[in-house]
């Protein structure tokens, strides 16, 4: 079996187990068994469970880094697509976002890379909202801090949505993920023109987070 293929099998198995049970409840032995590889083979590729988690983040990072050019599509539909892909990503790697603070505090390199990408994406999203204003989809912000503050709030909502609903012992399922997605769209609703607000409501009806 090729080395890359083995690594991907290990990572896929780890993601499935972590999503179901959490990182603290899953040993590397169980990951090896689920991946169909020997314990020695797993440790050849990943010395620790922390290395596995870090490499899973690199997958997430690579996917998010591919989200380029948003500002060149300043439409309500694209805004909904941006939020939809974010919540779909959170669902696929829900263990990471459910345990976000613990994982980042336990790995200084992971925390650095996470923060670096967050800064990059927040700047890209700011440019997107400026493009919405230029295209007449959004109204000009009341102050220079309006868009940066809204983006920071939206980031907190998306990153910690799973923690928020978990406190209420709610299931992380299609309904709760859709609720978070809709909440994010509604957050920016006051900044949109009347026509754009109507389009947003249509997007809420059409877009659903795939939790299969």
MDAnalysis code that builds the backbone (N, CA, C; Angstrom):
import MDAnalysis as mda
import numpy as np

u = mda.Universe.empty(636, n_residues=212, atom_resindex=np.repeat(np.arange(212), 3), trajectory=True)
u.add_TopologyAttr("name", ["N", "CA", "C"] * 212)
u.add_TopologyAttr("resid", np.arange(1, 213))
u.add_TopologyAttr("resname", ["UNK", "UNK", "UNK", "UNK", "UNK", "UNK", "UNK", "UNK", "UNK", "UNK", "UNK", "UNK", "UNK", "UNK", "UNK", "UNK", "UNK", "UNK", "UNK", "UNK", "UNK", "UNK", "UNK", "UNK", "UNK", "UNK", "UNK", "UNK", "UNK", "UNK", "UNK", "UNK", "UNK", "UNK", "UNK", "UNK", "UNK", "UNK", "UNK", "UNK", "UNK", "UNK", "UNK", "UNK", "UNK", "UNK", "UNK", "UNK", "UNK", "UNK", "UNK", "UNK", "UNK", "UNK", "UNK", "UNK", "UNK", "UNK", "UNK", "UNK", "UNK", "UNK", "UNK", "UNK", "UNK", "UNK", "UNK", "UNK", "UNK", "UNK", "UNK", "UNK", "UNK", "UNK", "UNK", "UNK", "UNK", "UNK", "UNK", "UNK", "UNK", "UNK", "UNK", "UNK", "UNK", "UNK", "UNK", "UNK", "UNK", "UNK", "UNK", "UNK", "UNK", "UNK", "UNK", "UNK", "UNK", "UNK", "UNK", "UNK", "UNK", "UNK", "UNK", "UNK", "UNK", "UNK", "UNK", "UNK", "UNK", "UNK", "UNK", "UNK", "UNK", "UNK", "UNK", "UNK", "UNK", "UNK", "UNK", "UNK", "UNK", "UNK", "UNK", "UNK", "UNK", "UNK", "UNK", "UNK", "UNK", "UNK", "UNK", "UNK", "UNK", "UNK", "UNK", "UNK", "UNK", "UNK", "UNK", "UNK", "UNK", "UNK", "UNK", "UNK", "UNK", "UNK", "UNK", "UNK", "UNK", "UNK", "UNK", "UNK", "UNK", "UNK", "UNK", "UNK", "UNK", "UNK", "UNK", "UNK", "UNK", "UNK", "UNK", "UNK", "UNK", "UNK", "UNK", "UNK", "UNK", "UNK", "UNK", "UNK", "UNK", "UNK", "UNK", "UNK", "UNK", "UNK", "UNK", "UNK", "UNK", "UNK", "UNK", "UNK", "UNK", "UNK", "UNK", "UNK", "UNK", "UNK", "UNK", "UNK", "UNK", "UNK", "UNK", "UNK", "UNK", "UNK", "UNK", "UNK", "UNK", "UNK", "UNK", "UNK", "UNK", "UNK", "UNK", "UNK", "UNK", "UNK", "UNK", "UNK"])
u.atoms.positions = np.array([
    [0.847, -1.192, 0.000],
    [0.000, 0.000, 0.000],
    [0.885, 1.245, 0.000],
    [0.621, 2.196, -0.889],
    [1.412, 3.408, -0.977],
    [1.342, 4.192, 0.328],
    [2.437, 4.902, 0.634],
    [2.529, 5.639, 1.881],
    [1.418, 6.676, 2.005],
    [1.163, 7.444, 0.952],
    [0.124, 8.467, 0.990],
    [-1.248, 7.851, 1.201],
    [-1.488, 6.738, 0.558],
    [-2.774, 6.057, 0.724],
    [-2.961, 5.593, 2.167],
    [-1.900, 5.064, 2.754],
    [-1.974, 4.625, 4.148],
    [-2.254, 5.798, 5.075],
    [-1.560, 6.885, 4.868],
    [-1.784, 8.077, 5.686],
    [-3.235, 8.543, 5.592],
    [-3.778, 8.564, 4.382],
    [-5.156, 9.014, 4.208],
    [-6.147, 8.068, 4.881],
    [-5.870, 6.769, 4.834],
    [-6.743, 5.820, 5.521],
    [-6.728, 6.046, 7.021],
    [-5.556, 6.317, 7.557],
    [-5.432, 6.587, 8.991],
    [-6.185, 7.869, 9.355],
    [-6.006, 8.898, 8.564],
    [-6.671, 10.173, 8.840],
    [-8.183, 10.051, 8.724],
    [-8.647, 9.352, 7.701],
    [-10.091, 9.163, 7.518],
    [-10.692, 8.406, 8.702],
    [-9.993, 7.382, 9.136],
    [-10.477, 6.598, 10.283],
    [-10.487, 7.447, 11.545],
    [-9.449, 8.260, 11.734],
    [-9.374, 9.115, 12.912],
    [-10.499, 10.136, 12.917],
    [-10.776, 10.747, 11.784],
    [-11.841, 11.747, 11.701],
    [-13.181, 11.129, 12.073],
    [-13.454, 9.945, 11.537],
    [-14.716, 9.267, 11.840],
    [-14.849, 8.983, 13.334],
    [-13.793, 8.451, 13.939],
    [-13.827, 8.131, 15.370],
    [-13.875, 9.390, 16.231],
    [-13.086, 10.381, 15.876],
    [-13.074, 11.630, 16.649],
    [-14.436, 12.311, 16.602],
    [-15.045, 12.325, 15.423],
    [-16.360, 12.946, 15.292],
    [-17.401, 12.249, 16.156],
    [-17.271, 10.942, 16.243],
    [-18.265, 10.156, 16.972],
    [-18.049, 10.207, 18.484],
    [-16.775, 10.140, 18.910],
    [-16.504, 9.945, 20.334],
    [-15.652, 11.031, 20.986],
    [-15.011, 11.862, 20.189],
    [-14.103, 12.864, 20.738],
    [-12.677, 12.354, 20.774],
    [-11.723, 13.249, 20.700],
    [-10.313, 12.833, 20.610],
    [-9.823, 12.124, 21.869],
    [-10.298, 12.556, 23.028],
    [-9.788, 11.985, 24.279],
    [-10.217, 10.538, 24.483],
    [-11.297, 10.126, 23.819],
    [-11.826, 8.778, 24.001],
    [-11.296, 7.780, 22.986],
    [-10.462, 8.239, 22.066],
    [-10.000, 7.380, 20.972],
    [-8.488, 7.217, 21.051],
    [-8.021, 5.976, 21.124],
    [-6.587, 5.701, 21.170],
    [-6.040, 5.484, 19.763],
    [-4.725, 5.583, 19.643],
    [-4.108, 5.304, 18.349],
    [-4.302, 3.842, 17.949],
    [-4.405, 2.953, 18.916],
    [-4.659, 1.548, 18.602],
    [-6.012, 1.374, 17.915],
    [-7.010, 2.085, 18.405],
    [-8.331, 2.000, 17.793],
    [-8.332, 2.596, 16.389],
    [-7.567, 3.667, 16.217],
    [-7.468, 4.273, 14.883],
    [-6.820, 3.287, 13.918],
    [-5.755, 2.630, 14.365],
    [-5.073, 1.652, 13.517],
    [-6.019, 0.526, 13.133],
    [-6.787, 0.034, 14.107],
    [-7.735, -1.049, 13.828],
    [-8.786, -0.609, 12.815],
    [-9.324, 0.612, 12.998],
    [-10.354, 1.109, 12.085],
    [-9.805, 1.355, 10.684],
    [-8.522, 1.729, 10.612],
    [-7.897, 2.005, 9.314],
    [-7.421, 0.735, 8.624],
    [-7.388, -0.374, 9.362],
    [-6.926, -1.631, 8.780],
    [-5.426, -1.688, 8.605],
    [-4.697, -1.040, 9.530],
    [-3.237, -1.078, 9.477],
    [-2.718, -1.550, 10.832],
    [-1.475, -1.949, 10.858],
    [-0.880, -2.387, 12.116],
    [-0.551, -1.170, 12.983],
    [-0.383, -1.422, 14.284],
    [-0.025, -0.333, 15.195],
    [1.330, 0.261, 14.795],
    [2.251, -0.621, 14.424],
    [3.567, -0.149, 14.015],
    [3.508, 0.706, 12.763],
    [2.626, 0.316, 11.839],
    [2.491, 1.087, 10.596],
    [1.930, 2.470, 10.887],
    [0.946, 2.531, 11.780],
    [0.388, 3.837, 12.146],
    [1.472, 4.728, 12.746],
    [2.247, 4.173, 13.682],
    [3.260, 4.991, 14.357],
    [4.442, 5.313, 13.446],
    [4.580, 4.590, 12.354],
    [5.576, 4.956, 11.348],
    [5.199, 6.278, 10.689],
    [3.895, 6.455, 10.455],
    [3.409, 7.672, 9.807],
    [3.126, 8.798, 10.801],
    [2.607, 8.454, 11.958],
    [2.236, 9.457, 12.965],
    [2.707, 8.974, 14.337],
    [3.626, 9.704, 14.923],
    [4.179, 9.261, 16.202],
    [3.170, 9.352, 17.343],
    [2.289, 10.350, 17.269],
    [1.335, 10.576, 18.353],
    [-0.040, 10.919, 17.796],
    [-1.027, 10.882, 18.673],
    [-2.377, 11.296, 18.292],
    [-2.405, 12.788, 17.976],
    [-1.560, 13.544, 18.657],
    [-1.480, 14.975, 18.385],
    [-1.012, 15.240, 16.959],
    [-0.095, 14.416, 16.475],
    [0.356, 14.552, 15.093],
    [-0.777, 14.264, 14.126],
    [-1.610, 13.303, 14.459],
    [-2.761, 12.989, 13.611],
    [-3.704, 14.188, 13.560],
    [-3.993, 14.760, 14.717],
    [-4.881, 15.918, 14.776],
    [-4.301, 17.089, 13.998],
    [-3.001, 17.319, 14.128],
    [-2.355, 18.418, 13.406],
    [-2.467, 18.207, 11.900],
    [-2.271, 16.975, 11.451],
    [-2.336, 16.687, 10.024],
    [-3.761, 16.816, 9.506],
    [-4.737, 16.481, 10.324],
    [-6.131, 16.708, 9.934],
    [-6.365, 18.204, 9.749],
    [-5.797, 19.019, 10.645],
    [-5.932, 20.461, 10.466],
    [-5.335, 20.906, 9.134],
    [-4.212, 20.305, 8.725],
    [-3.609, 20.677, 7.446],
    [-4.566, 20.406, 6.293],
    [-5.392, 19.368, 6.418],
    [-6.437, 19.117, 5.416],
    [-7.439, 20.269, 5.403],
    [-7.879, 20.648, 6.592],
    [-8.837, 21.754, 6.702],
    [-8.221, 23.020, 6.122],
    [-6.997, 23.286, 6.496],
    [-6.288, 24.483, 6.039],
    [-6.195, 24.521, 4.530],
    [-5.867, 23.381, 3.935],
    [-5.745, 23.322, 2.479],
    [-7.079, 23.619, 1.804],
    [-8.157, 23.086, 2.355],
    [-9.470, 23.335, 1.767],
    [-9.845, 24.810, 1.876],
    [-9.633, 25.392, 3.048],
    [-9.983, 26.804, 3.239],
    [-9.111, 27.696, 2.364],
    [-7.847, 27.341, 2.191],
    [-6.953, 28.131, 1.345],
    [-7.414, 28.145, -0.112],
    [-8.227, 27.166, -0.485],
    [-8.728, 27.119, -1.870],
    [-9.907, 28.053, -2.081],
    [-10.427, 28.631, -0.985],
    [-11.570, 29.545, -1.092],
    [-11.068, 30.940, -1.454],
    [-10.660, 31.108, -2.670],
    [-10.105, 32.391, -3.104],
    [-11.072, 33.079, -4.072],
    [-10.886, 34.387, -4.202],
    [-11.650, 35.139, -5.192],
    [-13.068, 35.483, -4.800],
    [-13.402, 35.423, -3.509],
    [-14.774, 35.723, -3.087],
    [-15.182, 37.146, -3.456],
    [-14.261, 38.087, -3.330],
    [-14.593, 39.488, -3.592],
    [-14.965, 39.739, -5.052],
    [-14.620, 38.822, -5.931],
    [-14.977, 38.977, -7.348],
    [-16.383, 38.479, -7.643],
    [-17.083, 37.993, -6.597],
    [-18.463, 37.528, -6.763],
    [-19.344, 38.167, -5.685],
    [-19.529, 39.491, -5.740],
    [-20.258, 40.207, -4.683],
    [-21.778, 40.091, -4.826],
    [-22.305, 38.917, -4.556],
    [-23.742, 38.685, -4.646],
    [-24.238, 38.025, -3.362],
    [-25.549, 38.138, -3.132],
    [-26.146, 37.475, -1.979],
    [-26.010, 35.970, -2.102],
    [-26.184, 35.461, -3.307],
    [-26.071, 34.019, -3.522],
    [-24.688, 33.524, -3.145],
    [-23.676, 34.261, -3.533],
    [-22.322, 33.817, -3.204],
    [-22.069, 33.927, -1.704],
    [-22.643, 34.949, -1.054],
    [-22.498, 35.049, 0.391],
    [-23.093, 33.825, 1.070],
    [-24.267, 33.405, 0.602],
    [-24.887, 32.200, 1.155],
    [-24.020, 30.979, 0.891],
    [-23.428, 30.907, -0.297],
    [-22.555, 29.779, -0.626],
    [-21.317, 29.777, 0.274],
    [-20.778, 30.950, 0.575],
    [-19.608, 31.041, 1.460],
    [-19.938, 30.503, 2.854],
    [-21.084, 30.925, 3.381],
    [-21.476, 30.470, 4.710],
    [-21.826, 28.985, 4.702],
    [-22.439, 28.539, 3.612],
    [-22.815, 27.128, 3.487],
    [-21.577, 26.239, 3.481],
    [-20.561, 26.628, 2.726],
    [-19.355, 25.799, 2.671],
    [-18.651, 25.797, 4.023],
    [-18.723, 26.926, 4.767],
    [-18.105, 26.983, 6.089],
    [-18.789, 26.016, 7.045],
    [-20.116, 26.008, 7.050],
    [-20.827, 25.123, 7.962],
    [-20.726, 23.662, 7.526],
    [-20.613, 23.431, 6.244],
    [-20.392, 22.064, 5.767],
    [-19.029, 21.558, 6.230],
    [-18.031, 22.444, 6.195],
    [-16.695, 22.090, 6.683],
    [-16.733, 21.797, 8.179],
    [-17.428, 22.653, 8.932],
    [-17.536, 22.444, 10.379],
    [-18.193, 21.103, 10.675],
    [-19.177, 20.726, 9.880],
    [-19.844, 19.437, 10.097],
    [-18.883, 18.278, 9.841],
    [-18.137, 18.347, 8.750],
    [-17.246, 17.235, 8.387],
    [-16.111, 17.053, 9.389],
    [-15.679, 18.154, 10.007],
    [-14.612, 18.102, 11.004],
    [-15.144, 18.604, 12.345],
    [-16.325, 18.146, 12.701],
    [-17.001, 18.707, 13.877],
    [-16.247, 18.457, 15.173],
    [-15.470, 17.380, 15.269],
    [-14.692, 17.148, 16.488],
    [-13.734, 18.305, 16.732],
    [-13.153, 18.828, 15.648],
    [-12.157, 19.883, 15.779],
    [-12.789, 21.145, 16.349],
    [-13.953, 21.505, 15.836],
    [-14.614, 22.718, 16.298],
    [-15.292, 22.506, 17.649],
    [-15.692, 21.305, 17.935],
    [-16.289, 20.999, 19.237],
    [-15.239, 21.089, 20.347],
    [-13.986, 20.772, 20.011],
    [-12.896, 20.765, 20.994],
    [-11.873, 21.862, 20.705],
    [-12.298, 22.888, 20.024],
    [-11.372, 23.872, 19.463],
    [-10.395, 24.436, 20.488],
    [-10.895, 24.969, 21.586],
    [-10.026, 25.620, 22.575],
    [-9.014, 24.634, 23.153],
    [-9.468, 23.439, 23.487],
    [-8.572, 22.432, 24.069],
    [-7.483, 22.028, 23.089],
    [-7.851, 21.806, 21.840],
    [-6.873, 21.382, 20.840],
    [-5.844, 22.474, 20.571],
    [-6.291, 23.715, 20.485],
    [-5.356, 24.810, 20.212],
    [-4.436, 25.064, 21.394],
    [-4.984, 24.982, 22.604],
    [-4.153, 25.201, 23.785],
    [-3.102, 24.106, 23.953],
    [-3.373, 22.920, 23.402],
    [-2.463, 21.796, 23.563],
    [-1.393, 21.683, 22.494],
    [-1.417, 22.571, 21.501],
    [-0.453, 22.472, 20.400],
    [-0.133, 23.875, 19.905],
    [1.028, 24.392, 20.260],
    [1.383, 25.761, 19.920],
    [1.479, 25.967, 18.412],
    [1.957, 24.950, 17.679],
    [2.070, 25.079, 16.228],
    [0.690, 25.107, 15.573],
    [-0.205, 24.284, 16.079],
    [-1.568, 24.266, 15.560],
    [-2.241, 25.616, 15.812],
    [-2.050, 26.148, 17.015],
    [-2.658, 27.439, 17.361],
    [-2.130, 28.543, 16.450],
    [-0.843, 28.509, 16.168],
    [-0.242, 29.521, 15.293],
    [-0.849, 29.460, 13.897],
    [-0.936, 28.249, 13.344],
    [-1.451, 28.103, 11.982],
    [-2.933, 28.454, 11.919],
    [-3.678, 28.067, 12.946],
    [-5.104, 28.388, 12.989],
    [-5.297, 29.902, 13.009],
    [-4.560, 30.579, 13.872],
    [-4.688, 32.033, 13.977],
    [-4.260, 32.716, 12.685],
    [-3.188, 32.244, 12.069],
    [-2.701, 32.841, 10.825],
    [-3.752, 32.741, 9.726],
    [-4.386, 31.575, 9.624],
    [-5.402, 31.430, 8.590],
    [-6.646, 32.261, 8.898],
    [-6.986, 32.359, 10.165],
    [-8.156, 33.154, 10.537],
    [-7.954, 34.618, 10.147],
    [-6.784, 35.155, 10.409],
    [-6.486, 36.541, 10.035],
    [-6.606, 36.718, 8.529],
    [-6.087, 35.759, 7.783],
    [-6.131, 35.820, 6.329],
    [-7.568, 35.788, 5.821],
    [-8.374, 34.876, 6.359],
    [-9.762, 34.760, 5.898],
    [-10.597, 35.970, 6.302],
    [-10.366, 36.517, 7.469],
    [-11.125, 37.687, 7.885],
    [-10.856, 38.876, 6.974],
    [-9.632, 39.003, 6.514],
    [-9.308, 40.071, 5.568],
    [-9.999, 39.832, 4.224],
    [-10.004, 38.581, 3.767],
    [-10.666, 38.260, 2.502],
    [-12.167, 38.530, 2.590],
    [-12.762, 38.220, 3.738],
    [-14.198, 38.455, 3.915],
    [-14.492, 39.952, 3.994],
    [-13.598, 40.715, 4.630],
    [-13.776, 42.174, 4.657],
    [-13.798, 42.735, 3.240],
    [-12.901, 42.276, 2.394],
    [-12.866, 42.726, 1.010],
    [-14.147, 42.326, 0.276],
    [-14.680, 41.166, 0.610],
    [-15.930, 40.717, -0.005],
    [-17.077, 41.664, 0.344],
    [-17.171, 42.065, 1.616],
    [-18.254, 42.950, 2.011],
    [-18.085, 44.349, 1.439],
    [-16.870, 44.800, 1.268],
    [-16.645, 46.069, 0.593],
    [-17.114, 45.983, -0.862],
    [-16.901, 44.822, -1.476],
    [-17.374, 44.621, -2.847],
    [-18.893, 44.593, -2.901],
    [-19.535, 44.045, -1.845],
    [-21.006, 44.068, -1.791],
    [-21.523, 45.505, -1.773],
    [-20.853, 46.363, -1.032],
    [-21.248, 47.772, -0.991],
    [-21.066, 48.410, -2.366],
    [-19.924, 48.173, -2.988],
    [-19.631, 48.754, -4.296],
    [-20.626, 48.305, -5.353],
    [-21.146, 47.084, -5.206],
    [-22.088, 46.555, -6.198],
    [-23.536, 46.904, -5.865],
    [-23.763, 47.598, -4.751],
    [-25.111, 48.003, -4.389],
    [-25.918, 46.951, -3.670],
    [-25.285, 45.863, -3.265],
    [-25.987, 44.791, -2.557],
    [-26.104, 45.119, -1.074],
    [-25.071, 45.736, -0.500],
    [-25.064, 46.104, 0.915],
    [-24.978, 47.619, 1.046],
    [-25.461, 48.111, 2.157],
    [-25.395, 49.542, 2.428],
    [-24.037, 49.891, 3.029],
    [-23.582, 51.115, 2.840],
    [-22.287, 51.505, 3.415],
    [-22.306, 51.364, 4.938],
    [-21.228, 50.905, 5.541],
    [-21.201, 50.726, 7.000],
    [-21.278, 52.057, 7.727],
    [-21.844, 52.032, 8.933],
    [-21.996, 53.255, 9.722],
    [-20.650, 53.827, 10.129],
    [-19.698, 52.949, 10.444],
    [-18.350, 53.368, 10.840],
    [-17.342, 52.432, 10.184],
    [-16.071, 52.799, 10.151],
    [-15.052, 51.902, 9.578],
    [-14.940, 50.568, 10.321],
    [-15.405, 50.544, 11.568],
    [-15.290, 49.312, 12.363],
    [-16.485, 48.376, 12.189],
    [-17.518, 48.824, 11.486],
    [-18.745, 48.027, 11.399],
    [-18.497, 46.658, 10.783],
    [-17.920, 46.615, 9.602],
    [-17.693, 45.327, 8.941],
    [-16.695, 44.457, 9.704],
    [-15.536, 45.007, 10.129],
    [-14.616, 44.166, 10.912],
    [-15.273, 43.583, 12.158],
    [-16.100, 44.371, 12.851],
    [-16.757, 43.868, 14.060],
    [-17.777, 42.790, 13.740],
    [-18.559, 42.995, 12.677],
    [-19.533, 41.976, 12.279],
    [-18.836, 40.683, 11.881],
    [-17.722, 40.814, 11.196],
    [-16.978, 39.626, 10.770],
    [-16.425, 38.890, 11.994],
    [-15.926, 39.630, 12.969],
    [-15.428, 38.991, 14.195],
    [-16.560, 38.259, 14.925],
    [-17.714, 38.901, 15.009],
    [-18.861, 38.257, 15.662],
    [-19.256, 36.991, 14.912],
    [-19.315, 37.092, 13.589],
    [-19.709, 35.916, 12.792],
    [-18.702, 34.787, 12.954],
    [-17.428, 35.138, 13.098],
    [-16.400, 34.112, 13.285],
    [-16.580, 33.393, 14.616],
    [-16.915, 34.171, 15.648],
    [-17.155, 33.554, 16.951],
    [-18.368, 32.632, 16.903],
    [-19.397, 33.055, 16.189],
    [-20.598, 32.225, 16.076],
    [-20.278, 30.906, 15.377],
    [-19.563, 30.973, 14.269],
    [-19.294, 29.751, 13.508],
    [-18.315, 28.828, 14.229],
    [-17.227, 29.392, 14.762],
    [-16.209, 28.560, 15.419],
    [-16.739, 27.890, 16.682],
    [-17.626, 28.578, 17.403],
    [-18.061, 28.056, 18.703],
    [-19.536, 27.666, 18.730],
    [-20.124, 27.517, 17.563],
    [-21.527, 27.122, 17.499],
    [-21.745, 25.744, 18.116],
    [-20.877, 24.794, 17.833],
    [-21.048, 23.443, 18.355],
    [-20.923, 23.428, 19.875],
    [-20.017, 24.230, 20.409],
    [-19.896, 24.323, 21.868],
    [-21.147, 24.935, 22.469],
    [-21.693, 25.922, 21.799],
    [-22.886, 26.602, 22.300],
    [-24.066, 25.644, 22.422],
    [-24.319, 24.868, 21.378],
    [-25.476, 23.976, 21.432],
    [-25.210, 22.768, 22.331],
    [-23.938, 22.405, 22.492],
    [-23.616, 21.268, 23.350],
    [-23.923, 21.563, 24.812],
    [-23.799, 22.828, 25.219],
    [-24.100, 23.208, 26.599],
    [-25.554, 22.888, 26.932],
    [-26.429, 23.012, 25.939],
    [-27.844, 22.701, 26.131],
    [-28.149, 21.226, 25.900],
    [-27.094, 20.414, 25.772],
    [-27.237, 18.972, 25.519],
    [-28.051, 18.688, 24.258],
    [-27.898, 19.562, 23.284],
    [-28.598, 19.373, 22.015],
    [-27.758, 18.533, 21.070],
    [-28.431, 17.819, 20.202],
    [-27.731, 16.982, 19.237],
    [-27.081, 17.845, 18.165],
    [-25.903, 17.422, 17.728],
    [-25.257, 18.061, 16.579],
    [-25.746, 17.309, 15.354],
    [-26.788, 17.853, 14.740],
    [-27.440, 17.164, 13.627],
    [-27.825, 18.177, 12.558],
    [-28.610, 17.716, 11.580],
    [-28.988, 18.580, 10.464],
    [-29.710, 19.831, 10.953],
    [-30.597, 19.669, 11.919],
    [-31.378, 20.804, 12.401],
    [-30.504, 21.853, 13.080],
    [-29.603, 21.420, 13.952],
    [-28.768, 22.378, 14.665],
    [-27.752, 23.038, 13.737],
    [-27.218, 22.293, 12.755],
    [-26.287, 22.891, 11.814],
    [-26.998, 23.912, 10.928],
    [-28.223, 23.596, 10.512],
    [-28.981, 24.527, 9.696],
    [-29.310, 25.795, 10.490],
    [-29.588, 25.636, 11.763],
    [-29.879, 26.788, 12.609],
    [-28.685, 27.738, 12.667],
    [-27.489, 27.169, 12.835],
    [-26.287, 27.996, 12.865],
    [-26.051, 28.704, 11.545],
    [-26.273, 28.003, 10.455],
    [-26.120, 28.573, 9.112],
    [-27.083, 29.743, 8.928],
    [-28.321, 29.570, 9.323],
    [-29.316, 30.628, 9.189],
    [-28.988, 31.818, 10.089],
    [-28.491, 31.545, 11.275],
    [-28.123, 32.614, 12.196],
    [-27.042, 33.501, 11.598],
    [-26.099, 32.884, 10.912],
    [-25.023, 33.647, 10.290],
    [-25.565, 34.552, 9.187],
    [-26.480, 34.037, 8.377],
    [-27.056, 34.857, 7.317],
    [-27.834, 36.031, 7.905],
    [-28.590, 35.764, 8.954],
    [-29.412, 36.812, 9.563],
    [-28.558, 37.889, 10.232],
    [-27.355, 37.525, 10.641],
    [-26.468, 38.488, 11.278],
    [-26.164, 39.654, 10.349],
    [-26.013, 39.357, 9.061],
    [-25.663, 40.398, 8.097],
    [-26.890, 40.999, 7.406],
    [-28.059, 40.490, 7.710],
    [-29.284, 40.947, 7.055],
    [-29.483, 42.463, 7.153],
    [-29.268, 43.102, 8.309],
    [-29.498, 44.556, 8.388],
    [-28.598, 45.384, 7.481],
    [-27.481, 44.821, 7.039],
    [-26.559, 45.557, 6.189],
    [-26.949, 45.491, 4.718],
    [-27.943, 44.650, 4.385],
    [-28.295, 44.430, 2.993],
    [-29.429, 45.348, 2.543],
    [-29.502, 45.590, 1.259],
    [-30.613, 46.346, 0.692],
    [-31.887, 45.513, 0.792],
    [-33.040, 46.144, 0.566],
    [-34.323, 45.432, 0.659],
    [-34.374, 44.252, -0.297],
    [-33.902, 44.458, -1.507],
    [-33.909, 43.362, -2.484],
    [-32.990, 42.236, -2.049],
    [-31.822, 42.599, -1.533],
    [-30.875, 41.583, -1.078],
    [-31.423, 40.812, 0.112],
    [-32.176, 41.484, 0.992],
    [-32.778, 40.803, 2.134],
    [-33.783, 39.748, 1.666],
    [-34.524, 40.070, 0.623],
    [-35.475, 39.098, 0.067],
    [-34.729, 37.896, -0.513],
    [-33.603, 38.158, -1.153],
    [-32.800, 37.072, -1.721],
    [-32.229, 36.193, -0.618],
    [-31.835, 36.821, 0.493],
    [-31.304, 36.058, 1.621],
    [-32.344, 35.078, 2.137],
    [-33.574, 35.522, 2.253],
    [-34.638, 34.641, 2.762],
    [-34.854, 33.460, 1.826],
    [-34.692, 33.690, 0.532],
    [-34.799, 32.594, -0.425],
    [-33.634, 31.627, -0.252],
    [-32.440, 32.170, 0.016],
    [-31.271, 31.318, 0.241],
    [-31.461, 30.453, 1.480],
    [-32.092, 31.004, 2.509],
    [-32.354, 30.234, 3.719],
    [-33.226, 29.034, 3.417],
    [-34.123, 29.194, 2.451],
    [-35.031, 28.111, 2.103],
    [-34.347, 27.059, 1.241],
    [-33.435, 27.509, 0.380],
    [-32.832, 26.612, -0.599],
    [-31.636, 25.856, -0.052],
    [-30.748, 26.558, 0.658],
    [-29.497, 25.956, 1.108],
    [-29.736, 25.121, 2.369],
    [-29.190, 23.938, 2.376],
    [-29.211, 23.088, 3.571],
    [-27.816, 22.505, 3.757],
    [-27.416, 22.364, 4.997],
    [-26.109, 21.797, 5.304],
    [-26.191, 20.284, 5.185],
    [-25.325, 19.716, 4.352],
    [-25.311, 18.269, 4.126],
    [-24.644, 17.570, 5.312],
    [-25.429, 16.780, 6.036],
    [-24.878, 16.088, 7.197],
    [-24.869, 14.571, 6.984],
    [-24.848, 14.162, 5.752],
    [-24.796, 12.721, 5.461],
    [-23.393, 12.189, 5.684],
])
